[in-house]
């Protein structure tokens, strides 16, 4: 019953500051800046947003000066990486340009959708009304009678007669929940007496929610028709929504909800808008060539390869299947689109191919319209393209300067292993003998009591252990580490000495009685045993070393200045003296 909508389409530890590092501390000035590096800047507002995103605001305000500078240095590192990527020309690479343009296109088309379609239906007045309606939430039950074929008047009337009979039964005194269990055709809620729980305005389809929210507590609605069928609704209770934000706080969620509620109208308006663009751009389909394509594809005597359009010659591939004001769509481009976007091996009619053609040209039409409307000149579109570009080139330059320079040999790993042997020990392990009993708590208690009184544990295991995969080895489990076997494993590691008994231990409705058979202390792993762990640890440390050397060099090329006073007075709440701890400027925190 929910409405839907669809629109158009470690940081490693901070830098080690050495003698070679050019690092300038500013005690004042800087305007609204907290840091400057080369031609890049970090403003107070950017840093506030960064801290509020990483911490909750109430926590960010309480950070000491040193902790703020620690966080700021992480932002500075990101900016330095971007600077070096630009210096090395990564922004000129074709794939970077294409990906950043795709990001800009996406935001521009979203803005076009909002301007051309959404704004006609959703504005602040609508959102405020929605906000007011969402102040209360209701708990309701319903009974559903489905309609087998909604296009059939007879089926609709038959279902109406059925829901009317149910309504009469309830009006005569039958319990709504019991009737729902027996007669509702909503399989999900029927077993719970039609219970829907609490919901706010906007969660259900319009017809349902309008009827439900109009009811008084305990009242049952008249039959309500939706796409799902006929409903009877009983309102159980109504209450204010707890912990509700202000209108401005809730506005982004309200906008999403409004688009979902308005889904059908937005979709219809979108189709009309696209049709108007197609008409304005003079889109015409070449029916002669399209019919030739359909005939060829439908001919069983024509061999078709993995690429469906292989059955056309190069000359035929150049034939137009559509024309518009600035160009044509060729048979070959149609074939490539079919190969990349669909799995279709045939097309039933001309319209099915025209839909594929639309998919080729409509995005071009929309993008052109966004350019015409000046949307690509909006700051948010340009910022999106720049941010996408910087994210891409940052990944690429770091890969080239760090990851691609990691050369790990067995000799390197063996040397690292010898120097860090203390890091490569096995975990402590335990071996137990287990008597496993399925679900019978009384039997488990009896066997545990007998075992703890000193009865032969092996004999008890042979007689009572019901776990088939351990019966052959008389209930032995292990050796295993502390993180295995859930409750049983936890109990095993709680036993102090070999021979101690624990149980019955309940897990998932079954029971275990265990005796500790062996304690295996940690031991030094051989290089062969530890090789994968050594490789990961060596690579991590080597990567940090390479990355740090690179960043130190970038810092030398781009003097960094921190405006400490602005860091200290970042938030309005910073009027009081800030707590401080002794700073260590020799290395990052």
PASETI-291435 format. One record per atom (N, C-alpha, C): residue in one letter; x, y, z. Coordinates in steps of 0.02 Angstrom, whole numbers, plus 50000, padded with zeros to 5 digits. Example, Ala and Ser with C-alpha at 12.3 -4.5 7.8 and 13.67 -1.06 7.14 Angstrom:
BEGIN
A506604971650390/A506154977550390/A506604983550390/S506424988850354/S506844994750357/S506455000250394/
***
This chain:
BEGIN
X500414994050000/X500005000050000/X500425006350000/X501075005649995/X501515011549994/X501555014249923/X501515020749915/X501585023849849/X502325024349832/X502475024549766/X503175024549744/X503305030149695/X503955031749687/X504135036849638/X504825035449610/X504935037249548/X505595036749518/X505705042749474/X506255046349482/X506405052349442/X506805050349380/X507115055749340/X507485053849281/X508125050249301/X508205048949266/X508735044449281/X509175047549342/X521435028050249/X521235030150320/X521745034250329/X521195034950331/X521755039450322/X522285036750366/X522895036750342/X523425034250385/X523515039150442/X523865037050496/X523975041850550/X524275048250523/X524145053750557/X524335060250532/X525085060850521/X525275065850484/X525965066550461/X526465067050517/X527045064050505/X527605065050551/X527965071250528/X527975076350571/X528275082650552/X529015082550567/X529435082350515/X530165082150525/X530485088850510/X531135088650512/X531515094850502/X531425097450431/X531305092850385/X531235094950315/X530555098050301/X530085097450348/X529405099750337/X529355107250342/X529045110250291/X528905117450294/X528205118150322/X528155120650383/X527505121050417/X527475127450456/X527015131850439/X526985138450470/X526365138950513/X526455140750575/X525885141650621/X525705149050623/X525065150550613/X524835157450617/X524435158450680/X524575163350718/X524205164650780/X523615169250769/X523585172650712/X523025177150700/X522945178150626/X522495182550605/X522395183950535/X522025178150502/X522045178150434/X521735172750397/X521015174050378/X520715179550401/X520015180750385/X519585175050410/X519235171650363/X518815166050384/X519145159350369/X519815159350361/X520175153150346/X520415149750409/X520445143050406/X520775139250459/X521435136450434/X521505135850368/X522135133250340/X522205135350267/X522825135950246/X522985137350177/X523585133150158/X523555130150099/X524105126150074/X524145127149998/X524715130049975/X524755131749905/X524195136549887/X523835135049833/X523275139349813/X522605136749838/X522615132149885/X522005129249912/X521885131849983/X521245132450000/X521065135150065/X520525130850098/X520525130950164/X519985127850202/X519675133250245/X519045134750234/X518715140150271/X518445137450338/X518265142150380/X517975140250445/X517325136350434/X516925138550386/X516295135150374/X516415128050349/X516895127050304/X517055120350279/X517285115850336/X517695118650381/X517945114650436/X517395113050486/X516945117950498/X516375116550542/X515955110750514/X515825110950449/X515425105650417/X515785098950423/X516445099050414/X516845092950419/X516785089950489/X516865094250541/X516825091750610/X516115089450628/X515615093250605/X514925091350620/X514745084850585/X515055083550527/X514925077250492/X515285071350524/X515865072650552/X516255067250581/X516035065850653/X515875071150690/X515625070550758/X514925073650760/X514555072050810/X513945075950821/X514145083050843/X513735087850827/X513915094850840/X514105095950914/X513705092950958/X513835094051030/X514525091251049/X514745086051014/X515415083251028/X515955087350995/X515815089850934/X516315093850897/X516485100150936/X515995103250966/X516105109451004/X516575108251063/X516555102351092/X516945100851152/X517665098751136/X517835097851072/X518515095551055/X519035100651077/X519585098151104/X520135102551122/X520455105451059/X520855110651069/X521205113651012/X521625108450976/X521965104251014/X522405099250983/X522005094250942/X521425092150968/X521015087450931/X520725090650868/X520565097050872/X520325100450812/X520875100850759/X521485102450780/X522035102950733/X522205096050705/X522135090950746/X522235084050721/X521745082550665/X521115084350675/X520615083250623/X520745087750562/X520955093950575/X521105098550521/X521665095850477/X522165092850508/X522725090150469/X522505084550422/X521975080950440/X521705075950394/X521405079350333/X521065084850343/X520815088650286/X521385091450244/X521905093950278/X522485096750243/X522805091450199/X522875085250224/X523165079950184/X522775078850120/X522105078850126/X521695077850066/X521815083450015/X521875089550040/X521995095249995/X522675094749962/X523175092449999/X523845091649971/X523845086349916/X523475081049926/X523435075749875/X523125078549812/X522595082649820/X522275085749761/X522775090349725/X523145094249764/X523645098749734/X524155094949692/X524385089349719/X524885085549681/X524585082249620/X523955080149625/X523615077249567/X523565082349511/X523375088549528/X523345093749477/X524035095249449/X524545095449493/X525225096849470/X525455091749418/X525245085449429/X525455080149383/X524985079349323/X524475083449319/X524045083449260/X523515078049257/X523345075249314/X522835069949313/X522155072549290/X522025078949300/X521375081649279/X521305082049203/X521865081249167/X521835081549094/X521695074649063/X521675069549103/X521565062749075/X520845061949052/X520735058848994/X520055058348966/X519555055049012/X519745049749047/X519265046349090/X519045050749148/X519495055049172/X519325059649226/X518815064749201/X518955067549143/X518495072549115/X517805069549104/X517785063449078/X517145060249065/X516755058849129/X517095056449181/X516745054849243/X516505061149279/X516905066349279/X516685072549312/X516095075649273/X516105074949206/X515535077449167/X514905073449181/X514975066949191/X514395062849208/X514095065049274/X514525066749322/X514275069149387/X513895075649378/X514175080249338/X513845086649325/X513185085449289/X513175081049240/X512555079549203/X512015077049250/X512215072649297/X511725069749343/X511395075249385/X511795079749413/X511515085149455/X511115089949413/X511345091449353/X510985096149310/X510305093349290/X510275086849275/X509635083849256/X509165083449315/X509435082349374/X509015082549434/X508705089549443/X509115094749433/X508875101549439/X508355103049385/X508475100649324/X507975101549270/X507325098149289/X507355092249316/X506765088649338/X506385092649391/X506765095349439/X506445099349492/X506115105649464/X506455108949417/X506185115149388/X505585113849343/X505665109049298/X505165108049246/X504575103949271/X504675099649319/X504145095049339/X503945096049413/X504415094949458/X504245094749530/X503945101349554/X504235107049532/X504005113549557/X503285114949539/X503015111549489/X502315112449470/X501835109249520/X502085104649559/X501655100849604/X501845101849678/X502485103049691/X502725103149760/X503065109849774/X502805113449824/X503105119749846/X503115119949922/X503335125549950/X503385125950023/X502705125350056/X502185128050025/X501515127550054/X501295120250059/X501435116550005/X501255109450006/X501655105750060/X502305107250064/X502725103950113/X502525105550184/X502315111850196/X502095113750264/X501445110150282/X501005109350234/X500395105650246/X500555098350262/X501025095550225/X501245088650238/X501565088050307/X501955092950325/X502275093050391/X501745093150446/X501235097250437/X500695097650487/X500315091050492/X500185087950434/X499825081550435/X500235076050469/X500885076650467/X501315071550497/X501425072550572/X501075077450601/X501155078650673/X500885072950714/X500385069350687/X500075063750722/X500215057250684/X500225051750722/X500265045150691/X499695040950719/X499465036250679/X498905032050700/X499095024750697/X498735020750737/X498795013450735/X498125010750711/X498145006650659/X497525004250629/X497584996850611/X496984993950600/X496934987250572/X496554987750506/X496624982650463/X496214982750402/X496054975650381/X495524975250343/X495314968950310/X495314970350235/X495634966150196/X495694967150124/X495324961650086/X494944963550036/X494664958949987/X494964960849920/X495374956449893/X495704958049830/X495224957449771/X495394960849715/X495004960549654/X495434957049601/X495194951449577/X495584947349530/X495774951149467/X495294954749440/X495424958649378/X495074965349386/X495474970649401/X495174977149415/X494844980249354/X495004977749293/X494694980349233/X493994977449222/X493824972449262/X493174969149255/X492684972249305/X492164975449279/X491644978449323/X491324973049366/X491224967149337/X490914961749375/X491344959649434/X492004959149423/X492454957149477/X492474962449533/X492474968849513/X492474974249562/X491844973949604/X491274972849571/X490634972549607/X490594966349652/X490874960749628/X490864954649669/X491274955549732/X491854958749725/X492274960049784/X491924965049830/X491564969949801/X491194974749842/X490654971349884/X490304966749853/X489794963049889/X490094959049947/X490694956249935/X491024952349987/X491234956850046/X491524962750031/X491744967250085/X491134970150121/X490574971150085/X489964973650117/X489694968450167/X489734962150149/X489504956850194/X489944956650257/X490594957550248/X491054957550306/X490904963650349/X490774969450318/X490614975550355/X489984974550397/X489484971150368/X488864969850404/X488974965250463/X489414960450454/X489584955750508/X489904959450567/X490344964250552/X490684968150605/X490184972950637/X489754975950596/X489244980550623/X488774976950670/X488684970350658/X488234966450701/X488574964250766/X489214965850774/X489554964550837/X490154959950834/X490324957250775/X490904952850769/X491544956750784/X492034953350813/X492674956450829/X493074957650765/X493294963850755/X493644965650693/X494274961350683/X494674960550735/X495304956850730/X495174949550712/X494664946550743/X494514939450729/X494264938650658/X493854943250635/X493614942950566/X494194943850517/X494664948350534/X495254949350491/X495664943050486/X495754939550541/X496124933250540/X495794928150494/X495134928150494/X494774923050456/X494664924950383/X494584931450368/X494334933250302/X494764938250263/X495254941550295/X495664946350258/X496114942650209/X496184945550149/X496604942550097/X497294945850094/X497464949850145/X498144952350153/X498524947250196/X498914942950162/X499234937450198/X499724939850251/X500004945750241/X500514948350287/X500204950250355/X499614953350353/X499334955950415/X498754951750443/X498474947350404/X497884943650426/X498024939750490/X498594936550493/X498744932350552/X498784936450616/X498904943050610/X498934947450668/X498294951450676/X497754949050648/X497114952550654/X497084958950614/X497474959250559/X497474965150516/X497894970950542/X498294969550594/X498684974850627/X499194977950579/X499184984650573/X499644988350531/X500164992150571/X500074992550638/X500544996350679/X500425003850670/X500875007850697/X500825015150691/X501105017350624/X500785022350594/X501045025350532/X500835032550528/X501265036550495/X501115043650484/X500785044650416/X500525050650407/X500265052550342/X500815052150289/X500655049150232/X501135048650178/X501405041650168/X501285037250217/X501555030450209/X501105026050167/X500445027150171/X499965023150134/X499725026850072/X499415023250026/X499135026449966/X498575031249988/X498435036149945/X497995041649964/X497315039449989/X496975035049951/X496295033149969/X496275029950038/X496775025950052/X496805022450116/X496935027250174/X497455031550165/X497625035950221/X497095041350234/X496775043750182/X496255048750191/X495675045850233/X495495039650219/X494965036450257/X495195034950328/X495805032550336/X496055030550402/X496125036550449/X496415041950424/X496545047750467/X495895051550484/X495355050250446/X494725053650460/X494325050150515/X494535044150535/X494165040250585/X494315042550656/X493835041250701/X493945041950773/X494165035250800/X494495035350859/X494725029050889/X494145024250899/X494255018050877/X493745012850883/X493265012650825/X493265017650781/X492805017950725/X493045013750666/X492565010750630/X492715006750570/X492475010650509/X492895010850457/X492725014650396/X492205011050354/X491915014850307/X491545011850252/X492055008350206/X491825003850161/X492305000750115/X492695005950074/X493345004950069/X493795009550034/X494125005749977/X494095008549917/X494385005349858/X495075008349843/X495585003949837/X496255005949816/X496475001149760/X497075002049736/X497344997449686/X497414990349712/X497414989649777/X497504983049807/X496844979349813/X496284982949813/X495634979949822/X495194984149868/X494694980749898/X494244984149946/X494494983050016/X494474988450056/X494714988150125/X494164990250174/X494184987350234/X493864990150293/X494424992050340/X494384997950370/X494915000350414/X494625001950483/X494964999650534/X494775001350602/X495345005350635/X495185011350660/X495695015350695/X495725013050767/X496315011150790/X496405008950859/X496605014650905/X497105018650884/X497305024350926/X497675029450885/X497735035450914/X498065041050881/X498515044350933/X499125046450912/X499575049650960/X500045054550923/X500315059550959/X500805064050929/X501445060250911/X501775062350858/X502405059250838/X502955061650886/X503315056950918/X503825059150966/X504465061650932/X504825066050967/X505485068550946/X505475071250875/X504985075250860/X504915077950792/X505335084150783/X505685084750726/X506095090550713/X505675096450688/X506005102250679/X505675108050651/X505535106950577/X505145111450547/X505005110850476/X505645110850435/X506115115350451/X506745115650414/X507155109250423/X507145106550484/X507505100250496/X507225094550454/X506555094450449/X506215088850415/X506145089850340/X506315095850316/X506155097650247/X506445092750195/X507085090650200/X507345085950150/X506945079450148/X506755076850207/X506355070650208/X505655071950180/X505385077850195/X504715079550169/X504725080050093/X505265082750065/X505305083249992/X505315076349960/X505705071849990/X505715064949963/X505035061649969/X504715062550027/X504055059650037/X503555062549988/X503585069149977/X503115072349931/X503185069549861/X503805068449839/X503905065649773/X503635058549768/X503685054849823/X503405048049824/X502645048249821/X502345052849860/X501615053449859/X501365055649791/X501735060349760/X501535063149695/X501785058949636/X502015052849651/X502355048849600/X502005048349534/X501355046449535/X501005045549472/X500955052049432/X500795057549466/X500735063949432/X501415066249404/X501945065149443/X502605067049419/X502815062949359/X502655056449360/X502825052249303/X502445054449240/X501805055849249/X501405057949191/X501665064549163/X501825069249207/X502085075749185/X502765074949151/X503175070349177/X503835069049146/X503755066549075/X503285061849064/X503185059148998/X502945064548949/X502495068748973/X502255074248931/X502825079148914/X503255080448963/X503815084948952/X504295082048900/X504445075648906/X504895072348858/X504575072448788/X503925071048785/X503585071248720/X503645078148689/X503585083448730/X503635090248702/X504345091548676/X504845089048711/X505535089748687/X505635086148621/X505365080148616/X505435076248554/X505105079948496/X504525083148509/X504195086948457/X504585093148439/X504835096748490/X505225102748478/X505855101248438/X506165095548453/X506795093748418/X506655090248352/X506025089448334/X505855086648268/X506035079348261/X505985075448315/X506155068348311/X505655064648267/X505925061348215/X505515057348170/X505845050548161/X505435045248163/X505695038448154/X505655036548080/X506175033248056/X506175030847987/X505835024047986/X505185024147974/X504795017947980/X504995012747928/X505235015047870/X505445010247818/X506035006047843/X506535009447870/X507125005847895/X506975001847958/X506535004448001/X506355000748061/X505984994348042/X505534994747994/X505174988747972/X505644983747940/X506154986147903/X506654981647875/X507024977947930/X507204981547983/X507554978548040/X507124973048072/X506484974748085/X506034969948117/X505954963648074/X505894964648009/X505804958947964/X506424954547964/X507014957647962/X507644953847962/X507724949948028/X507594953348084/X507684950148149/X507184944448160/X506604945048127/X506074940048136/X506144934248087/X506604934748040/X506684929547988/X507094923748016/X506794917948026/X507174912248055/X507734909648011/X507704911247946/X508234908847901/X508864913047905/X508824918847938/X509404923247944/X509794921548007/X510434919747999/X510844917948057/X510994924148098/X510954923348164/X511084928948210/X511614926648259/X512144930648264/X512684929048310/X512544931448381/X513074931348421/X513004933748490/X512774940948491/X513024944848443/X512814951748434/X512214951748387/X511624953348412/X510994952448376/X511004955748307/X511334961448302/X511314965248239/X511884963348191/X512204957648203/X512724955248156/X512444953548088/X511784952748084/X511484950648021/X511394956447971/X511654962347989/X511614968047944/X512304969747916/X512334971947854/X512974973747823/X513204980547849/X513834982147834/X514104988647855/X513714994347823/X513514993447760/X513124998647726/X512444999547760/X512134993947779/X511484994347813/X511574997647882/X512144996447913/X512274999347979/X512275006847978/X512415009847921/X512425017147916/X511735020147903/X511235015847890/X510565018447875/X510265021847937/X509895027347926/X509585030747983/X508945027148005/X508855026848071/X508215024248098/X507815029948128/X508135035748138/X507775041648163/X508175047848146/X507815053448139/X508135059848125/X507855065148173/X508285069948190/X508055075548230/X508465081648209/X508345087348242/X508605093648215/X509365093948210/X509725090048250/X510455090548249/X510805084148228/X510425079348203/X510775073248183/X510305067548169/X510605061548167/X510225055448154/X510445049948203/X510025044848208/X510195038748244/X510265033348191/X510855030248188/X510975025248137/X510775018248161/X510685013748113/X510545006748130/X511095003948173/X511715005748158/X512285003148196/X512265005448269/X512115011948280/X512085014448349/X511495011348386/X510945010048351/X510385006548381/X510594999548403/X510954996048360/X511184989348376/X511644989148436/X512104993948439/X512564994248496/X512194995648561/X511684999848557/X511285001448617/X510914995148640/X510624991548593/X510274985348610/X510754980548644/X511364980048617/X511854975348645/X512074977248716/X512114983848729/X512374986048794/X511844986948847/X511224988148827/X510704989848876/X510174984648885/X510074980148838/X509534975348844/X509784968348828/X509384963448846/X509544956448829/X509064953848776/X508704958448745/X508194956448697/X508514952848637/X508184947448616/X508394943848556/X507894944848499/X507354948448515/X506864950048463/X506454955948486/X506094958948439/X505664964648454/X504984963448422/X504454963848463/X503794961948437/X503494966848387/X503674973148392/X503354978148348/X503784984348342/X503564988948300/X503924995048287/X504024999248349/X503504999448392/X503535003548453/X504105001248499/X504234994848502/X504774992448546/X505454994948524/X505564995648458/X506194998448434/X506195006048442/X505625009248433/X505605016448443/X505765018348515/X505565014048563/X505735015348633/X506495015148644/X506835010548609/X507565010248615/X507875016548585/X507615018748529/X507855024948498/X507765030848545/X507175031148577/X507055036448626/X507595036448680/X507785030548702/X508295030048753/X508965032948731/X509095032848666/X509715035648640/X509685043248638/X509125046048616/X509105053248603/X508835057448661/X508415054548704/X508085058648754/X508585061548804/X509075057648825/X509575060348871/X509945066248840/X510075065648775/X510395071348740/X509935077448740/X509285076348728/X508805081848728/X508775085148796/X508745081148849/X508695083848917/X509325087748935/X509905084948917/X510535088448932/X510585095048894/X510385094848831/X510385101048792/X509925106348823/X509335104148847/X508865108748878/X509155111748942/X509505107548981/X509815110049043/X510345115349026/X510725114248972/X511205119448951/X510845125748930/X510305124948892/X509925130748868/X509635134748926/X509435131348979/X509135134649037/X509665137349086/X510305136649069/X510845139249111/X510975135149173/X510725129049176/X510795124949236/X511525122949247/X511885121649193/X512585119649201/X513025125249228/X512775131349227/X513155136949255/X513015138049329/X512555134249357/X512405134949429/X513005132749471/X513145136249526/X513715134349568/X513685127149591/X513095124549608/X513065117749635/X513235112549582/X513085114149519/X513265109549465/X514025109749453/X514305115749451/X515025116449442/X515405113349501/X515135114449562/X515465111549621/X515445103949619/X514885101149596/X514835093849591/X515355091049542/X515425094449485/X515915092149436/X516625092649464/X516765098149498/X517435099049528/X517555093849582/X517065092749626/X517155087849679/X517255080749652/X516875079149599/X516965072549568/X517655071949537/X517875077249503/X518545077249473/X519075076349526/X519015079949581/X519535079549633/X519535072849668/X518945069849677/X518925063249707/X519265058049662/X519145058649597/X519435053849549/X520185054649545/X520425060949537/X521145061849529/X521515060449594/X521185061349651/X521505059649715/X521635052249719/X521125048249700/X521215040949701/X521755038849652/X521755041949594/X522235039849542/X522955041649561/X523065047749587/X523745049749604/X523995045749663/X523565044349712/X523785040449770/X523955033349749/X523575030649703/X523735023949678/X524425023849645/X524545028949603/X525175029149567/X525765030449613/X525685035049661/X526235037049704/X526345032449763/X525845028449779/X525895024149838/X525805016749820/X525195014949800/X525035007849791/X525455004549736/X525555008149681/X525935005149626/X526685004549643/X526905007749697/X527605007349717/X527725002149771/X527194998749790/X527264993349839/X527534987149804/X528124985149820/X528434979249790/X528624974449847/X528214969549859/X528314965049916/X528604958449893/X529204956849917/X529514950449900/X529514945949961/X529634939449950/X529674934750006/X530254936550052/X530804939150024/X531374941050065/X531184946850112/X530794951750085/X530564957350126/X530124954750183/X529674950250166/X529214947750217/X529564943650270/X530054939650249/X530424935550298/X530814940050346/X531124945150319/X531484949850361/X531014953250410/X530434955350385/X529934958650427/X529694953950482/X529594947650463/X529374942550512/X529884941750568/X530524941350549/X531054940450599/X531094946550646/X530954952350619/X531004958450660/X530384959650703/X529824956250687/X529194957450723/X528874950950745/X529284946250767/X529014939650786/X528484940050840/X528554944950884/X528074945550939/X527364946850915/X527294949050852/X526634950450825/X526294944350795/X526654938750793/X526394932950756/X526374926750801/X525884926650845/X525764921050889/X525064918350876/X524974911950889/X524304909050885/X523894911550944/X523234911350936/X522794912850992/X522784906851040/X522634907951104/X522544902251149/X521964897951125/X522014891451137/X521494886851113/X521294881951168/X520704879151159/X520454874151206/X520194868051167/X520244862151199/X519924856151174/X519454853651228/X518834851951209/X518354849551258/X518054843051233/X517764839251281/X517324833651263/X516604836051278/X516164835451228/X515494838251233/X514974832751230/X514494833351276/X513884829351273/X513334834151249/X513094833051188/X512604837551157/X511914834251160/X511424837851187/X510754835151196/X510254839851163/X509854837151117/X509354841251081/X508754842751126/X508654848951142/X508034851951169/X507784849351236/X508014843551259/X507744840551320/X508114843351382/X507834848551411/X508164851851468/X508214847251528/X507704843251541/X507724838751599/X508284833651592/X508354830751533/X508894825951522/X509574829251529/X509644835351502/X510274838951507/X510454840351580/X509964842251620/X510104843551691/X510314837151727/X509984831651710/X510154825251742/X510864823051724/X511044823351659/X511714821251638/X512244825751668/X512124832351670/X512614837051699/X512724835451772/X512174834151809/X512244832551880/X512654826251891/X512534821251851/X512904814951857/X513644816051842/X513784820051790/X514484821351772/X514844825051828/X514504829951857/X514824834051910/X514904830151974/X514524824651983/X514604820352042/X515184815352034/X515474815251974/X516064811151964/X515954805051920/X515364804251893/X515244798451849/X515694798951788/X515884793351760/X516354793051704/X516094797251645/X516454802751629/X516214807451578/X516224804251509/X516734800151494/X516774796951429/X516194792251419/X516024788451472/X515454783851466/X514804787651456/X514724793251491/X514134797451482/X514094800151411/X514674802151385/X514704804751316/X514484799451266/X514754793451273/X514574788051227/X513834786551229/X513524787351288/X512824785551295/X512354791251275/X512524797451291/X512034802851283/X512184808051229/X512804808251202/X512954813351152/X512544812251088/X512154817251068/X511704816651010/X511964820350948/X512564823150952/X512834826750893/X513194821650849/X512914820250791/X513164814850749/X513884815850727/X514074822250711/X514744823250684/X515294822950736/X515124821950800/X515654820950851/X515604814250886/X515104810250867/X515024803750901/X515604799050886/X515874799450825/X516414794850807/X517044796050848/X517164802150870/X517764803550911/X517584805050983/X517024802051005/X516824802351076/X516734809551101/X516434813851059/X516254820551081/X516804825651082/X517404824051057/X517954828851058/X517814834551010/X517894840651035/X517814846650994/X518444850851005/X518784852650951/X519374856850957/X519994853450931/X520554856950941/X520614863450977/X520294869250938/X520044874150975/X519704879850945/X519864886150985/X519794891950951/X519934898350982/X519334901251019/X519444906751053/X518934909651096/X518334912351058/X518404913650993/X517854916650956/X517404911450923/X517544905050934/X517154899750902/X516664896550952/X516144893550923/X515654889450960/X515234893251010/X515174899751000/X514684903851037/X514684902451112/X514094900751140/X514024899951213/X514454894351239/X514504888851201/X514914883251223/X515654885151226/X515884888751174/X516574890951173/X516734895751229/X516264900351243/X516364905051298/X516424901351365/X516004896251374/X516034892351437/X516684888451441/X516934885951384/X517554882151385/X518144886451408/X518164892651385/X518714897051404/X518644899751475/X518054898851504/X517964900851574/X518204895551623/X518304889351598/X518544883951642/X519284884951658/X519464883651720/X520134885251743/X520654879851729/X520454873551733/X520964868251726/X520664862151691/X521104858051663/X520904851951630/X520504847651679/X519944844951656/X519514840751698/X518914844451725/X518924851251723/X518354855051747/X517754853951701/X517154854151729/X516534852851692/X516084858951695/X515734860251640/X515244865751636/X514614863251602/X514044865851623/X513424864251590/X512874862551640/X512274861751614/X512114862151542/X512144869351516/X512414870151455/X512484876551422/X511944876851368/X511494881651373/X510944882151326/X511144886351266/X510994883851206/X511144887551145/X510624885651093/X510204890451074/X509704889151022/X509204883751040/X509044882851103/X508554877851123/X508854871051136/X509504870151124/X509854863951138/X510344864851196/X510654859351217/X511064859651278/X511724855951268/X512254858551301/X512914855451300/X513174854751371/X513484849051386/X513874848051447/X514584846651424/X515064850451448/X515744849851423/X516244848551480/X516784845051462/X517344844251507/X517974846651471/X518364850751505/X518974853451475/X519494847951471/X519734846551409/X520214841151398/X520924843751388/X521004849751361/X521674852151344/X521674859751342/X522204862851368/X522324870051363/X522944871051321/X522864874451265/X523434875851221/X523594883251226/X524164885051256/X524344892151262/X524574894851194/X524604901451187/X524854904351124/X525564901851109/X525714900951045/X526384898951025/X526604902950964/X527244903350954/X527524906950898/X527324903650832/X527044907350786/X526884904750721/X527524904250679/X527564898950638/X528104898650590/X527974903850535/X528494905250496/X528404910050442/X527874907650393/X527874901150379/X527374898350333/X526664899250359/X526564898050425/X525904898950455/X525684906250454/X526164910550463/X526004917750472/X526054921650407/X526214918450351/X526404922050290/X525874927050268/X525244925050267/X524714929750245/X524664935650293/X524714934250357/X524684939650408/X525284944150401/X525874941250389/X526484945150380/X526414949650319/X526164946750264/X526094950650203/X525644956750214/X525064955650247/X524604961150260/X524914966450304/X525254964350357/X525564969050404/X526134972850370/X526544969250332/X527114972550298/X526854977550247/X526354975550207/X526084980050157/X525794986350189/X525434985350245/X525134991050279/X525664995950302/X526184993350334/X526714997750359/X527125000850303/X527264996850252/X527654999350195/X527255004750158/X526605003550152/X526185008550118/X526185015050157/X526135014650222/X526145020650263/X526805024350255/X527355020550252/X528015023650244/X528075027250177/X527845023950123/X527875026950056/X527425033150053/X526825032350080/X526345037850078/X526605043850117/X526905042550175/X527145048050215/X527715051750181/X528165048050149/X528725051250113/X528465055550057/X527955053050022/X527645056949968/X527325063349994/X526925062750048/X526595068550075/X527075073650103/X527615071350133/X528125075950157/X528415080050100/X528515076750043/X528785080349985/X528275085449959/X527635083449958/X527125088049935/X527075094049982/X527165092950047/X527155098450095/X527725103250082/X528295100650064/X528875104950049/X528725109549990/X528315106949943/X528155110849883/X527575115749895/X527175114549948/X526585118649961/X526565120350035/X526855126050053/X526895127950124/X526195128050155/X526135125050212/X525495124550247/X525475129750303/X524915133350306/X524835138150360/X524165136750395/X524185136050461/X523585135150501/X523455141450540/X522825143850536/X522625149850574/X522325147550640/X522765146950688/X522595143850752/X522025147450787/X522025154050783/X521505157850818/X520805156150791/X520755155150726/X520115153350697/X519905146250714/X520395141850723/X520245135050745/X519955135150816/X520255139350859/X520035139850928/X519345142950933/X519185147750889/X518545151250892/X518115149250832/X518065142850820/X517715140250762/X516955140750768/X516705139150826/X515975138850837/X515735144750878/X515105146750871/X514835152050914/X514905150450988/X514895143951005/X514955141951075/X515665142751101/X516145144651059/X516845145051079/X517025151551113/X516555155051142/X516715161351176/X517085160151241/X516995154151271/X517345152551332/X518045149951317/X518525150651363/X519195147851352/X519155140451338/X519555138051290/X519535131151269/X520015126951310/X519775120951328/X520225116251362/X520795114451316/X521365113251346/X521955111951306/X522385106651339/X522755103051298/X523245098251323/X523905099951292/X524465097951322/X525115099451292/X525155096751221/X525365100951175/X525385098951105/X526045095551089/X526015090551045/X526615087351020/X526655088950946/X527065093750928/X527105095950859/X527615092050819/X527905086950850/X528395083050813/X528065077950768/X527435076250784/X527095071250743/X526345072250748/X525985069250700/X525255069550703/X524995065150758/X524385066450778/X524075062550831/X523785056250804/
***
